[in-house]
Amino acid sequence: MKSSQFRALCFALLIFVVSPQKSEASTKASYMHYLRGLLLEQQGSYADALAEYRMTLMLDPRSTFVYEQALELAMRIGQTDQALQWAQNLVQLEPREPRSYVLLGNVCWTRGETEKARANFAKALSLDAKYPQALLSLANLLSSSKPGEALKYLKAYQKVNPESGPELKVQIALLEHRQGKTAIAIAYLKQAIQDQPEYLQTRYSLAQLYEVVRDTQAALKEYLSILPMDPQNVALLNRLGEMTAQQGQGSQAEEYFLKVLELEPRNPTACLWLSLLSERKSDWQKAAEYLSLNPMLVEDPGLHLRLSYYMTQAGRMRDALEVLESAHGRWPRNEEI
């Protein structure tokens, strides 16, 4: 059970025990519906769980924690009209609670009503200028359209949560880069790596940022530092293979791509590069073998042409002809074939 569900269940138990304003029968009935809703939600029966929450709120329309649970589930299963109604009810019940406006803002955001979402997040901040979820929500909402404003909210969130972790520094770095402050972005990522060296997303972000600014050597160095910590990452091995191949280090590149094939025997990137590296060495037989493994062959006429060329160079004229005949059957209007 999620911590939020457990907390809500504790609230329900508390109300069941101490609530003086309602009859015991009504309180017990609402609690039982809520409990069934929690269990059904945990089992993945979301529509039935929502029906139980709806019944709970009919019996106890002032249960704010049930509104929160119910509207979050309604959003998850796409019932945004119902979620909006419950969020509005929650704001009416708790007009001075910033969390209510954040929840309403989230519903509006899910519905594509970004200006309403922004207004509700701002309302939450007017009630509590340091409310973390409002700061973070505004930063995420504005990150695409107004990165400068998003950065302001993200840094404010960082001040409120100084132990927020490297993920936040990655977000700040990416926004700094979008503002044209690449050196600051790199400094943030390096600091995040220093704070938590084992967090790989930061290292990947730094390597990719170096690639964006065309510092190939720095990017390669970062990828190599990641490899011992993530040795079976196919995408990483392929990228290392591509970069070393482009630098003329064919033997080293081949090692990376062969490792990929150990992990994923028909990986299209590795198959293509190994065929190209074999072509460089005029090992036509190997080039044909690697290209034949490539799963992209069935949908790419250009690869058929390349394969027939390799086979021709290897002296396999009949096989080359069969490849072209097969390609002609698949793409009869392709003039090159």
Phi and psi restraints in degrees (value plus and minus 20) as a CYANA .aco file:
   2 LYS   PHI     -84.9   -44.9
   2 LYS   PSI     135.0   175.0
   3 SER   PHI     -81.5   -41.5
   3 SER   PSI     -57.0   -17.0
   4 SER   PHI     -84.9   -44.9
   4 SER   PSI     -57.8   -17.8
   5 GLN   PHI     -87.0   -47.0
   5 GLN   PSI     -61.5   -21.5
   6 PHE   PHI     -83.4   -43.4
   6 PHE   PSI     -62.8   -22.8
   7 ARG   PHI     -83.1   -43.1
   7 ARG   PSI     -62.7   -22.7
   8 ALA   PHI     -85.1   -45.1
   8 ALA   PSI     -57.4   -17.4
   9 LEU   PHI     -83.7   -43.7
   9 LEU   PSI     -59.4   -19.4
  10 CYS   PHI     -82.2   -42.2
  10 CYS   PSI     -61.1   -21.1
  11 PHE   PHI     -82.2   -42.2
  11 PHE   PSI     -61.7   -21.7
  12 ALA   PHI     -82.6   -42.6
  12 ALA   PSI     -61.7   -21.7
  13 LEU   PHI     -82.7   -42.7
  13 LEU   PSI     -61.1   -21.1
  14 LEU   PHI     -82.8   -42.8
  14 LEU   PSI     -64.7   -24.7
  15 ILE   PHI     -83.6   -43.6
  15 ILE   PSI     -60.6   -20.6
  16 PHE   PHI     -80.5   -40.5
  16 PHE   PSI     -56.4   -16.4
  17 VAL   PHI    -100.0   -60.0
  17 VAL   PSI     -62.8   -22.8
  18 VAL   PHI    -129.6   -89.6
  18 VAL   PSI     -28.8    11.2
  19 SER   PHI     -82.6   -42.6
  19 SER   PSI      96.5   136.5
  20 PRO   PHI    -114.3   -74.3
  20 PRO   PSI     -37.4     2.6
  21 GLN   PHI    -107.4   -67.4
  21 GLN   PSI     -24.8    15.2
  22 LYS   PHI    -144.4  -104.4
  22 LYS   PSI     136.3   176.3
  23 SER   PHI     -88.1   -48.1
  23 SER   PSI     131.2   171.2
  24 GLU   PHI     -81.1   -41.1
  24 GLU   PSI     -58.1   -18.1
  25 ALA   PHI     -84.3   -44.3
  25 ALA   PSI     -64.1   -24.1
  26 SER   PHI     -85.0   -45.0
  26 SER   PSI     -62.1   -22.1
  27 THR   PHI     -83.5   -43.5
  27 THR   PSI     -63.7   -23.7
  28 LYS   PHI     -84.3   -44.3
  28 LYS   PSI     -60.6   -20.6
  29 ALA   PHI     -84.4   -44.4
  29 ALA   PSI     -64.5   -24.5
  30 SER   PHI     -84.9   -44.9
  30 SER   PSI     -59.9   -19.9
  31 TYR   PHI     -82.2   -42.2
  31 TYR   PSI     -62.5   -22.5
  32 MET   PHI     -85.8   -45.8
  32 MET   PSI     -59.0   -19.0
  33 HIS   PHI     -84.0   -44.0
  33 HIS   PSI     -61.0   -21.0
  34 TYR   PHI     -85.7   -45.7
  34 TYR   PSI     -62.5   -22.5
  35 LEU   PHI     -81.5   -41.5
  35 LEU   PSI     -63.3   -23.3
  36 ARG   PHI     -82.8   -42.8
  36 ARG   PSI     -58.3   -18.3
  37 GLY   PHI     -80.6   -40.6
  37 GLY   PSI     -65.3   -25.3
  38 LEU   PHI     -79.8   -39.8
  38 LEU   PSI     -65.0   -25.0
  39 LEU   PHI     -85.7   -45.7
  39 LEU   PSI     -61.9   -21.9
  40 LEU   PHI     -86.0   -46.0
  40 LEU   PSI     -59.2   -19.2
  41 GLU   PHI     -83.6   -43.6
  41 GLU   PSI     -61.9   -21.9
  42 GLN   PHI     -83.3   -43.3
  42 GLN   PSI     -51.5   -11.5
  43 GLN   PHI    -103.0   -63.0
  43 GLN   PSI     -26.1    13.9
  44 GLY   PHI      70.3   110.3
  44 GLY   PSI     -13.8    26.2
  45 SER   PHI    -109.3   -69.3
  45 SER   PSI      54.2    94.2
  46 TYR   PHI     -88.2   -48.2
  46 TYR   PSI     -60.8   -20.8
  47 ALA   PHI     -84.2   -44.2
  47 ALA   PSI     -62.6   -22.6
  48 ASP   PHI     -86.7   -46.7
  48 ASP   PSI     -59.0   -19.0
  49 ALA   PHI     -81.3   -41.3
  49 ALA   PSI     -62.2   -22.2
  50 LEU   PHI     -85.0   -45.0
  50 LEU   PSI     -57.0   -17.0
  51 ALA   PHI     -82.7   -42.7
  51 ALA   PSI     -58.0   -18.0
  52 GLU   PHI     -88.6   -48.6
  52 GLU   PSI     -59.8   -19.8
  53 TYR   PHI     -84.1   -44.1
  53 TYR   PSI     -58.2   -18.2
  54 ARG   PHI     -82.9   -42.9
  54 ARG   PSI     -61.5   -21.5
  55 MET   PHI     -86.1   -46.1
  55 MET   PSI     -58.7   -18.7
  56 THR   PHI     -78.0   -38.0
  56 THR   PSI     -64.2   -24.2
  57 LEU   PHI     -93.7   -53.7
  57 LEU   PSI     -46.0    -6.0
  58 MET   PHI     -86.5   -46.5
  58 MET   PSI     -58.7   -18.7
  59 LEU   PHI    -100.3   -60.3
  59 LEU   PSI     -50.4   -10.4
  60 ASP   PHI    -158.2  -118.2
  60 ASP   PSI      57.8    97.8
  61 PRO   PHI     -91.2   -51.2
  61 PRO   PSI     -17.7    22.3
  62 ARG   PHI    -132.9   -92.9
  62 ARG   PSI      -5.2    34.8
  63 SER   PHI    -102.2   -62.2
  63 SER   PSI      71.9   111.9
  64 THR   PHI     -83.0   -43.0
  64 THR   PSI     -58.2   -18.2
  65 PHE   PHI     -87.6   -47.6
  65 PHE   PSI     -48.3    -8.3
  66 VAL   PHI     -92.4   -52.4
  66 VAL   PSI     -59.0   -19.0
  67 TYR   PHI     -76.6   -36.6
  67 TYR   PSI     -65.4   -25.4
  68 GLU   PHI     -80.8   -40.8
  68 GLU   PSI     -69.1   -29.1
  69 GLN   PHI     -81.6   -41.6
  69 GLN   PSI     -65.1   -25.1
  70 ALA   PHI     -88.0   -48.0
  70 ALA   PSI     -63.4   -23.4
  71 LEU   PHI     -90.8   -50.8
  71 LEU   PSI     -52.3   -12.3
  72 GLU   PHI     -86.5   -46.5
  72 GLU   PSI     -59.2   -19.2
  73 LEU   PHI     -88.2   -48.2
  73 LEU   PSI     -60.5   -20.5
  74 ALA   PHI     -80.1   -40.1
  74 ALA   PSI     -60.8   -20.8
  75 MET   PHI     -84.8   -44.8
  75 MET   PSI     -59.9   -19.9
  76 ARG   PHI     -82.3   -42.3
  76 ARG   PSI     -53.0   -13.0
  77 ILE   PHI    -122.3   -82.3
  77 ILE   PSI      -7.9    32.1
  78 GLY   PHI      66.4   106.4
  78 GLY   PSI     -11.2    28.8
  79 GLN   PHI    -111.4   -71.4
  79 GLN   PSI      50.3    90.3
  80 THR   PHI     -93.7   -53.7
  80 THR   PSI     -46.2    -6.2
  81 ASP   PHI     -84.5   -44.5
  81 ASP   PSI     -65.0   -25.0
  82 GLN   PHI     -85.4   -45.4
  82 GLN   PSI     -61.8   -21.8
  83 ALA   PHI     -80.1   -40.1
  83 ALA   PSI     -60.9   -20.9
  84 LEU   PHI     -83.2   -43.2
  84 LEU   PSI     -63.7   -23.7
  85 GLN   PHI     -81.4   -41.4
  85 GLN   PSI     -63.9   -23.9
  86 TRP   PHI     -88.6   -48.6
  86 TRP   PSI     -57.1   -17.1
  87 ALA   PHI     -84.6   -44.6
  87 ALA   PSI     -59.7   -19.7
  88 GLN   PHI     -85.8   -45.8
  88 GLN   PSI     -58.4   -18.4
  89 ASN   PHI     -82.6   -42.6
  89 ASN   PSI     -59.8   -19.8
  90 LEU   PHI     -84.3   -44.3
  90 LEU   PSI     -61.4   -21.4
  91 VAL   PHI     -83.3   -43.3
  91 VAL   PSI     -58.2   -18.2
  92 GLN   PHI     -85.9   -45.9
  92 GLN   PSI     -56.6   -16.6
  93 LEU   PHI     -94.4   -54.4
  93 LEU   PSI     -55.4   -15.4
  94 GLU   PHI    -150.3  -110.3
  94 GLU   PSI      48.6    88.6
  95 PRO   PHI     -89.9   -49.9
  95 PRO   PSI     -32.2     7.8
  96 ARG   PHI    -127.2   -87.2
  96 ARG   PSI      -9.4    30.6
  97 GLU   PHI    -122.5   -82.5
  97 GLU   PSI      93.6   133.6
  98 PRO   PHI     -80.0   -40.0
  98 PRO   PSI     -51.1   -11.1
  99 ARG   PHI     -80.5   -40.5
  99 ARG   PSI     -54.5   -14.5
 100 SER   PHI     -80.6   -40.6
 100 SER   PSI     -61.7   -21.7
 101 TYR   PHI     -93.3   -53.3
 101 TYR   PSI     -52.0   -12.0
 102 VAL   PHI     -85.0   -45.0
 102 VAL   PSI     -63.3   -23.3
 103 LEU   PHI     -83.4   -43.4
 103 LEU   PSI     -62.0   -22.0
 104 LEU   PHI     -84.0   -44.0
 104 LEU   PSI     -60.4   -20.4
 105 GLY   PHI     -81.7   -41.7
 105 GLY   PSI     -60.5   -20.5
 106 ASN   PHI     -82.4   -42.4
 106 ASN   PSI     -60.2   -20.2
 107 VAL   PHI     -83.8   -43.8
 107 VAL   PSI     -65.7   -25.7
 108 CYS   PHI     -80.7   -40.7
 108 CYS   PSI     -60.9   -20.9
 109 TRP   PHI     -82.7   -42.7
 109 TRP   PSI     -63.5   -23.5
 110 THR   PHI     -80.9   -40.9
 110 THR   PSI     -53.7   -13.7
 111 ARG   PHI    -102.4   -62.4
 111 ARG   PSI     -19.5    20.5
 112 GLY   PHI      63.0   103.0
 112 GLY   PSI     -10.5    29.5
 113 GLU   PHI    -114.6   -74.6
 113 GLU   PSI      54.7    94.7
 114 THR   PHI     -87.8   -47.8
 114 THR   PSI     -55.4   -15.4
 115 GLU   PHI     -87.2   -47.2
 115 GLU   PSI     -59.7   -19.7
 116 LYS   PHI     -85.8   -45.8
 116 LYS   PSI     -59.1   -19.1
 117 ALA   PHI     -80.9   -40.9
 117 ALA   PSI     -66.5   -26.5
 118 ARG   PHI     -81.6   -41.6
 118 ARG   PSI     -60.7   -20.7
 119 ALA   PHI     -83.6   -43.6
 119 ALA   PSI     -59.4   -19.4
 120 ASN   PHI     -91.1   -51.1
 120 ASN   PSI     -58.6   -18.6
 121 PHE   PHI     -83.8   -43.8
 121 PHE   PSI     -60.1   -20.1
 122 ALA   PHI     -85.2   -45.2
 122 ALA   PSI     -57.2   -17.2
 123 LYS   PHI     -82.0   -42.0
 123 LYS   PSI     -60.8   -20.8
 124 ALA   PHI     -80.2   -40.2
 124 ALA   PSI     -61.2   -21.2
 125 LEU   PHI     -90.0   -50.0
 125 LEU   PSI     -48.8    -8.8
 126 SER   PHI     -88.0   -48.0
 126 SER   PSI     -45.7    -5.7
 127 LEU   PHI    -105.3   -65.3
 127 LEU   PSI     -51.4   -11.4
 128 ASP   PHI    -171.3  -131.3
 128 ASP   PSI      81.4   121.4
 129 ALA   PHI     -83.5   -43.5
 129 ALA   PSI     -35.3     4.7
 130 LYS   PHI    -133.7   -93.7
 130 LYS   PSI      -0.5    39.5
 131 TYR   PHI     -87.2   -47.2
 131 TYR   PSI      94.2   134.2
 132 PRO   PHI     -78.7   -38.7
 132 PRO   PSI     -66.6   -26.6
 133 GLN   PHI     -85.7   -45.7
 133 GLN   PSI     -52.6   -12.6
 134 ALA   PHI     -88.8   -48.8
 134 ALA   PSI     -62.1   -22.1
 135 LEU   PHI     -81.5   -41.5
 135 LEU   PSI     -65.8   -25.8
 136 LEU   PHI     -88.2   -48.2
 136 LEU   PSI     -59.8   -19.8
 137 SER   PHI     -83.6   -43.6
 137 SER   PSI     -63.0   -23.0
 138 LEU   PHI     -84.9   -44.9
 138 LEU   PSI     -58.9   -18.9
 139 ALA   PHI     -82.0   -42.0
 139 ALA   PSI     -65.5   -25.5
 140 ASN   PHI     -87.4   -47.4
 140 ASN   PSI     -59.2   -19.2
 141 LEU   PHI     -83.5   -43.5
 141 LEU   PSI     -57.9   -17.9
 142 LEU   PHI    -116.5   -76.5
 142 LEU   PSI     -22.6    17.4
 143 SER   PHI     -79.7   -39.7
 143 SER   PSI     -53.3   -13.3
 144 SER   PHI    -104.6   -64.6
 144 SER   PSI     -63.6   -23.6
 145 SER   PHI    -107.5   -67.5
 145 SER   PSI     -56.4   -16.4
 146 LYS   PHI    -157.3  -117.3
 146 LYS   PSI      54.1    94.1
 147 PRO   PHI     -79.8   -39.8
 147 PRO   PSI     -49.8    -9.8
 148 GLY   PHI     -84.6   -44.6
 148 GLY   PSI     -65.7   -25.7
 149 GLU   PHI     -87.2   -47.2
 149 GLU   PSI     -60.4   -20.4
 150 ALA   PHI     -78.3   -38.3
 150 ALA   PSI     -60.3   -20.3
 151 LEU   PHI     -83.0   -43.0
 151 LEU   PSI     -58.8   -18.8
 152 LYS   PHI     -81.1   -41.1
 152 LYS   PSI     -65.7   -25.7
 153 TYR   PHI     -89.4   -49.4
 153 TYR   PSI     -56.0   -16.0
 154 LEU   PHI     -87.1   -47.1
 154 LEU   PSI     -59.8   -19.8
 155 LYS   PHI     -89.7   -49.7
 155 LYS   PSI     -53.6   -13.6
 156 ALA   PHI     -85.2   -45.2
 156 ALA   PSI     -59.9   -19.9
 157 TYR   PHI     -82.9   -42.9
 157 TYR   PSI     -59.1   -19.1
 158 GLN   PHI     -82.8   -42.8
 158 GLN   PSI     -57.6   -17.6
 159 LYS   PHI     -85.5   -45.5
 159 LYS   PSI     -58.5   -18.5
 160 VAL   PHI     -91.7   -51.7
 160 VAL   PSI     -52.5   -12.5
 161 ASN   PHI    -143.7  -103.7
 161 ASN   PSI      52.8    92.8
 162 PRO   PHI     -83.4   -43.4
 162 PRO   PSI     -38.3     1.7
 163 GLU   PHI    -121.2   -81.2
 163 GLU   PSI       8.9    48.9
 164 SER   PHI     -90.1   -50.1
 164 SER   PSI     -36.3     3.7
 165 GLY   PHI      77.7   117.7
 165 GLY   PSI     153.9   193.9
 166 PRO   PHI     -90.1   -50.1
 166 PRO   PSI     -43.9    -3.9
 167 GLU   PHI     -77.0   -37.0
 167 GLU   PSI     -59.8   -19.8
 168 LEU   PHI     -86.6   -46.6
 168 LEU   PSI     -60.1   -20.1
 169 LYS   PHI     -84.6   -44.6
 169 LYS   PSI     -54.9   -14.9
 170 VAL   PHI     -82.8   -42.8
 170 VAL   PSI     -66.3   -26.3
 171 GLN   PHI     -80.6   -40.6
 171 GLN   PSI     -64.4   -24.4
 172 ILE   PHI     -82.8   -42.8
 172 ILE   PSI     -62.8   -22.8
 173 ALA   PHI     -80.7   -40.7
 173 ALA   PSI     -63.4   -23.4
 174 LEU   PHI     -85.0   -45.0
 174 LEU   PSI     -58.2   -18.2
 175 LEU   PHI     -89.9   -49.9
 175 LEU   PSI     -57.3   -17.3
 176 GLU   PHI     -82.0   -42.0
 176 GLU   PSI     -60.6   -20.6
 177 HIS   PHI     -83.6   -43.6
 177 HIS   PSI     -60.8   -20.8
 178 ARG   PHI     -86.1   -46.1
 178 ARG   PSI     -42.9    -2.9
 179 GLN   PHI    -104.6   -64.6
 179 GLN   PSI     -18.6    21.4
 180 GLY   PHI      66.7   106.7
 180 GLY   PSI     -11.9    28.1
 181 LYS   PHI    -122.2   -82.2
 181 LYS   PSI      47.2    87.2
 182 THR   PHI     -86.1   -46.1
 182 THR   PSI     -58.9   -18.9
 183 ALA   PHI     -81.4   -41.4
 183 ALA   PSI     -60.0   -20.0
 184 ILE   PHI     -86.8   -46.8
 184 ILE   PSI     -60.2   -20.2
 185 ALA   PHI     -80.6   -40.6
 185 ALA   PSI     -65.5   -25.5
 186 ILE   PHI     -82.5   -42.5
 186 ILE   PSI     -60.1   -20.1
 187 ALA   PHI     -83.5   -43.5
 187 ALA   PSI     -60.9   -20.9
 188 TYR   PHI     -80.6   -40.6
 188 TYR   PSI     -64.7   -24.7
 189 LEU   PHI     -86.9   -46.9
 189 LEU   PSI     -59.6   -19.6
 190 LYS   PHI     -83.9   -43.9
 190 LYS   PSI     -59.6   -19.6
 191 GLN   PHI     -84.9   -44.9
 191 GLN   PSI     -60.0   -20.0
 192 ALA   PHI     -84.3   -44.3
 192 ALA   PSI     -58.4   -18.4
 193 ILE   PHI     -85.8   -45.8
 193 ILE   PSI     -61.0   -21.0
 194 GLN   PHI     -83.9   -43.9
 194 GLN   PSI     -58.6   -18.6
 195 ASP   PHI     -89.1   -49.1
 195 ASP   PSI     -58.8   -18.8
 196 GLN   PHI    -164.2  -124.2
 196 GLN   PSI      62.4   102.4
 197 PRO   PHI     -80.4   -40.4
 197 PRO   PSI     -47.5    -7.5
 198 GLU   PHI    -103.4   -63.4
 198 GLU   PSI     -25.6    14.4
 199 TYR   PHI    -100.7   -60.7
 199 TYR   PSI      85.2   125.2
 200 LEU   PHI     -93.1   -53.1
 200 LEU   PSI     -49.0    -9.0
 201 GLN   PHI     -78.0   -38.0
 201 GLN   PSI     -57.9   -17.9
 202 THR   PHI     -84.3   -44.3
 202 THR   PSI     -63.3   -23.3
 203 ARG   PHI     -84.5   -44.5
 203 ARG   PSI     -63.2   -23.2
 204 TYR   PHI     -82.8   -42.8
 204 TYR   PSI     -61.6   -21.6
 205 SER   PHI     -81.4   -41.4
 205 SER   PSI     -60.7   -20.7
 206 LEU   PHI     -85.9   -45.9
 206 LEU   PSI     -64.6   -24.6
 207 ALA   PHI     -81.0   -41.0
 207 ALA   PSI     -63.2   -23.2
 208 GLN   PHI     -88.1   -48.1
 208 GLN   PSI     -54.0   -14.0
 209 LEU   PHI     -86.6   -46.6
 209 LEU   PSI     -59.6   -19.6
 210 TYR   PHI     -80.6   -40.6
 210 TYR   PSI     -57.5   -17.5
 211 GLU   PHI     -85.3   -45.3
 211 GLU   PSI     -59.9   -19.9
 212 VAL   PHI     -80.5   -40.5
 212 VAL   PSI     -59.7   -19.7
 213 VAL   PHI    -109.8   -69.8
 213 VAL   PSI      -9.4    30.6
 214 ARG   PHI      43.2    83.2
 214 ARG   PSI      13.2    53.2
 215 ASP   PHI    -117.9   -77.9
 215 ASP   PSI      60.0   100.0
 216 THR   PHI     -82.1   -42.1
 216 THR   PSI     -62.0   -22.0
 217 GLN   PHI     -84.2   -44.2
 217 GLN   PSI     -62.0   -22.0
 218 ALA   PHI     -85.7   -45.7
 218 ALA   PSI     -60.0   -20.0
 219 ALA   PHI     -83.4   -43.4
 219 ALA   PSI     -65.0   -25.0
 220 LEU   PHI     -81.0   -41.0
 220 LEU   PSI     -61.4   -21.4
 221 LYS   PHI     -81.0   -41.0
 221 LYS   PSI     -61.9   -21.9
 222 GLU   PHI     -86.6   -46.6
 222 GLU   PSI     -64.1   -24.1
 223 TYR   PHI     -80.7   -40.7
 223 TYR   PSI     -59.7   -19.7
 224 LEU   PHI     -86.2   -46.2
 224 LEU   PSI     -53.3   -13.3
 225 SER   PHI     -90.6   -50.6
 225 SER   PSI     -45.5    -5.5
 226 ILE   PHI     -98.3   -58.3
 226 ILE   PSI     -54.4   -14.4
 227 LEU   PHI     -71.2   -31.2
 227 LEU   PSI     -65.9   -25.9
 228 PRO   PHI     -81.7   -41.7
 228 PRO   PSI     -45.4    -5.4
 229 MET   PHI    -110.3   -70.3
 229 MET   PSI     -37.4     2.6
 230 ASP   PHI    -160.6  -120.6
 230 ASP   PSI      38.6    78.6
 231 PRO   PHI     -91.2   -51.2
 231 PRO   PSI     -34.5     5.5
 232 GLN   PHI    -130.6   -90.6
 232 GLN   PSI       0.0    40.0
 233 ASN   PHI    -102.6   -62.6
 233 ASN   PSI      88.6   128.6
 234 VAL   PHI     -81.9   -41.9
 234 VAL   PSI     -61.8   -21.8
 235 ALA   PHI     -83.0   -43.0
 235 ALA   PSI     -59.5   -19.5
 236 LEU   PHI     -85.9   -45.9
 236 LEU   PSI     -66.0   -26.0
 237 LEU   PHI     -82.2   -42.2
 237 LEU   PSI     -61.5   -21.5
 238 ASN   PHI     -82.5   -42.5
 238 ASN   PSI     -61.9   -21.9
 239 ARG   PHI     -86.4   -46.4
 239 ARG   PSI     -61.0   -21.0
 240 LEU   PHI     -82.2   -42.2
 240 LEU   PSI     -60.4   -20.4
 241 GLY   PHI     -82.2   -42.2
 241 GLY   PSI     -64.5   -24.5
 242 GLU   PHI     -82.8   -42.8
 242 GLU   PSI     -64.9   -24.9
 243 MET   PHI     -87.1   -47.1
 243 MET   PSI     -63.0   -23.0
 244 THR   PHI     -90.6   -50.6
 244 THR   PSI     -54.0   -14.0
 245 ALA   PHI     -84.8   -44.8
 245 ALA   PSI     -61.4   -21.4
 246 GLN   PHI     -88.1   -48.1
 246 GLN   PSI     -40.7    -0.7
 247 GLN   PHI    -113.0   -73.0
 247 GLN   PSI     -12.8    27.2
 248 GLY   PHI      63.8   103.8
 248 GLY   PSI      -9.5    30.5
 249 GLN   PHI    -115.2   -75.2
 249 GLN   PSI      50.5    90.5
 250 GLY   PHI     -81.5   -41.5
 250 GLY   PSI     -62.2   -22.2
 251 SER   PHI     -84.5   -44.5
 251 SER   PSI     -63.0   -23.0
 252 GLN   PHI     -85.7   -45.7
 252 GLN   PSI     -62.5   -22.5
 253 ALA   PHI     -80.5   -40.5
 253 ALA   PSI     -61.9   -21.9
 254 GLU   PHI     -80.1   -40.1
 254 GLU   PSI     -58.2   -18.2
 255 GLU   PHI     -81.4   -41.4
 255 GLU   PSI     -63.0   -23.0
 256 TYR   PHI     -84.0   -44.0
 256 TYR   PSI     -65.1   -25.1
 257 PHE   PHI     -89.2   -49.2
 257 PHE   PSI     -54.7   -14.7
 258 LEU   PHI     -85.8   -45.8
 258 LEU   PSI     -55.4   -15.4
 259 LYS   PHI     -83.8   -43.8
 259 LYS   PSI     -58.1   -18.1
 260 VAL   PHI     -80.6   -40.6
 260 VAL   PSI     -64.5   -24.5
 261 LEU   PHI     -86.7   -46.7
 261 LEU   PSI     -46.2    -6.2
 262 GLU   PHI     -85.7   -45.7
 262 GLU   PSI     -57.4   -17.4
 263 LEU   PHI    -103.6   -63.6
 263 LEU   PSI     -54.6   -14.6
 264 GLU   PHI    -164.5  -124.5
 264 GLU   PSI      67.9   107.9
 265 PRO   PHI     -76.2   -36.2
 265 PRO   PSI     -42.5    -2.5
 266 ARG   PHI    -141.5  -101.5
 266 ARG   PSI      14.0    54.0
 267 ASN   PHI     -83.0   -43.0
 267 ASN   PSI     102.2   142.2
 268 PRO   PHI     -83.8   -43.8
 268 PRO   PSI     -57.7   -17.7
 269 THR   PHI     -85.1   -45.1
 269 THR   PSI     -68.1   -28.1
 270 ALA   PHI     -84.5   -44.5
 270 ALA   PSI     -61.4   -21.4
 271 CYS   PHI     -81.1   -41.1
 271 CYS   PSI     -64.3   -24.3
 272 LEU   PHI     -85.3   -45.3
 272 LEU   PSI     -66.8   -26.8
 273 TRP   PHI     -86.4   -46.4
 273 TRP   PSI     -58.6   -18.6
 274 LEU   PHI     -85.1   -45.1
 274 LEU   PSI     -54.7   -14.7
 275 SER   PHI     -88.2   -48.2
 275 SER   PSI     -59.5   -19.5
 276 LEU   PHI     -86.6   -46.6
 276 LEU   PSI     -60.5   -20.5
 277 LEU   PHI     -86.7   -46.7
 277 LEU   PSI     -56.1   -16.1
 278 SER   PHI     -87.6   -47.6
 278 SER   PSI     -56.5   -16.5
 279 GLU   PHI     -81.3   -41.3
 279 GLU   PSI     -61.4   -21.4
 280 ARG   PHI     -78.1   -38.1
 280 ARG   PSI     -53.4   -13.4
 281 LYS   PHI    -111.1   -71.1
 281 LYS   PSI     -16.0    24.0
 282 SER   PHI      39.3    79.3
 282 SER   PSI       8.2    48.2
 283 ASP   PHI    -112.3   -72.3
 283 ASP   PSI      60.6   100.6
 284 TRP   PHI     -87.0   -47.0
 284 TRP   PSI     -54.3   -14.3
 285 GLN   PHI     -83.7   -43.7
 285 GLN   PSI     -66.5   -26.5
 286 LYS   PHI     -84.9   -44.9
 286 LYS   PSI     -59.9   -19.9
 287 ALA   PHI     -78.8   -38.8
 287 ALA   PSI     -62.3   -22.3
 288 ALA   PHI     -87.0   -47.0
 288 ALA   PSI     -59.6   -19.6
 289 GLU   PHI     -83.1   -43.1
 289 GLU   PSI     -66.8   -26.8
 290 TYR   PHI     -86.2   -46.2
 290 TYR   PSI     -60.5   -20.5
 291 LEU   PHI     -88.4   -48.4
 291 LEU   PSI     -52.2   -12.2
 292 SER   PHI     -84.4   -44.4
 292 SER   PSI     -46.6    -6.6
 293 LEU   PHI     -97.2   -57.2
 293 LEU   PSI     -38.1     1.9
 294 ASN   PHI     -87.7   -47.7
 294 ASN   PSI      98.7   138.7
 295 PRO   PHI     -86.5   -46.5
 295 PRO   PSI     -36.1     3.9
 296 MET   PHI     -95.8   -55.8
 296 MET   PSI     -29.1    10.9
 297 LEU   PHI     -79.0   -39.0
 297 LEU   PSI     -56.8   -16.8
 298 VAL   PHI     -88.3   -48.3
 298 VAL   PSI     -38.0     2.0
 299 GLU   PHI    -140.8  -100.8
 299 GLU   PSI      -8.9    31.1
 300 ASP   PHI    -149.8  -109.8
 300 ASP   PSI      86.5   126.5
 301 PRO   PHI     -83.0   -43.0
 301 PRO   PSI     -50.7   -10.7
 302 GLY   PHI     -82.8   -42.8
 302 GLY   PSI     -55.5   -15.5
 303 LEU   PHI     -89.5   -49.5
 303 LEU   PSI     -52.7   -12.7
 304 HIS   PHI     -83.1   -43.1
 304 HIS   PSI     -62.8   -22.8
 305 LEU   PHI     -82.5   -42.5
 305 LEU   PSI     -62.9   -22.9
 306 ARG   PHI     -84.2   -44.2
 306 ARG   PSI     -61.6   -21.6
 307 LEU   PHI     -84.6   -44.6
 307 LEU   PSI     -61.1   -21.1
 308 SER   PHI     -84.8   -44.8
 308 SER   PSI     -54.3   -14.3
 309 TYR   PHI     -85.4   -45.4
 309 TYR   PSI     -65.8   -25.8
 310 TYR   PHI     -78.6   -38.6
 310 TYR   PSI     -63.8   -23.8
 311 MET   PHI     -85.9   -45.9
 311 MET   PSI     -57.7   -17.7
 312 THR   PHI     -81.8   -41.8
 312 THR   PSI     -65.8   -25.8
 313 GLN   PHI     -84.5   -44.5
 313 GLN   PSI     -48.6    -8.6
 314 ALA   PHI    -105.0   -65.0
 314 ALA   PSI     -19.6    20.4
 315 GLY   PHI      63.0   103.0
 315 GLY   PSI      -5.7    34.3
 316 ARG   PHI    -120.0   -80.0
 316 ARG   PSI      48.3    88.3
 317 MET   PHI     -85.1   -45.1
 317 MET   PSI     -61.7   -21.7
 318 ARG   PHI     -83.4   -43.4
 318 ARG   PSI     -63.1   -23.1
 319 ASP   PHI     -83.7   -43.7
 319 ASP   PSI     -59.4   -19.4
 320 ALA   PHI     -81.8   -41.8
 320 ALA   PSI     -61.3   -21.3
 321 LEU   PHI     -84.9   -44.9
 321 LEU   PSI     -60.8   -20.8
 322 GLU   PHI     -83.5   -43.5
 322 GLU   PSI     -59.1   -19.1
 323 VAL   PHI     -82.1   -42.1
 323 VAL   PSI     -63.5   -23.5
 324 LEU   PHI     -88.5   -48.5
 324 LEU   PSI     -58.7   -18.7
 325 GLU   PHI     -84.1   -44.1
 325 GLU   PSI     -60.4   -20.4
 326 SER   PHI     -83.8   -43.8
 326 SER   PSI     -62.4   -22.4
 327 ALA   PHI     -84.3   -44.3
 327 ALA   PSI     -59.7   -19.7
 328 HIS   PHI     -83.7   -43.7
 328 HIS   PSI     -56.3   -16.3
 329 GLY   PHI     -85.3   -45.3
 329 GLY   PSI     -53.4   -13.4
 330 ARG   PHI    -102.6   -62.6
 330 ARG   PSI     -55.8   -15.8
 331 TRP   PHI    -149.3  -109.3
 331 TRP   PSI      52.0    92.0
 332 PRO   PHI     -84.3   -44.3
 332 PRO   PSI     -39.6     0.4
 333 ARG   PHI    -117.7   -77.7
 333 ARG   PSI     -17.6    22.4
 334 ASN   PHI     -96.1   -56.1
 334 ASN   PSI      88.9   128.9
 335 GLU   PHI     -86.6   -46.6
 335 GLU   PSI     -52.7   -12.7
 336 GLU   PHI     -83.4   -43.4
 336 GLU   PSI     -64.4   -24.4
